[in-house]
Amino acid sequence: MEKINGVATIKLSKSEIELMINSLYMSTTTKIPTEQNGKWKTPYEALLRDLERILGDYREKEQEHRQKISEEEFLEKTVCQSCE
């Protein structure tokens, strides 16, 4: 039988991503005695790593945007001062 993989696009805010990361971290670091010796955590840890990467990318884009805004403001002030 052929395995079918699907992809879903989910829109989340930065705070929602941070909340999910926090919840997954608490879930995966809690010591729960099971017969599986913690193997149940594997998909949750993978999701946690993915969300941490997404949050890192988000923060990087925010920083780039702030730098771009700062450069534009600097250029506007420089042009206006030289015109006067």
Steps between C-alpha positions, in 0.01 A plus 500: 500500500629842405545754776347841436649808666296816531596859574288750691555874518417639843517871583623571854603817676838530668340465844313186392825343379670590828211348695518179299876480553456548873229232519701251295810566709311434822342187354827354375703575812246354741608162631218254446553130571392308191584167344634680193796660685423846364459400134157663504682836520671468161229664281447774760872574516511519120208744499672703774819527290297604194314770695824631651645528148187679379517742795868564426417578137218729615731691733762531227243651261386741774860614549552548126179705484611720793837560334334591172266747675795653688699544177202662325443740792869591500498569128182712529654712776825541308321612182270739684784663695707558188200654319451764770 
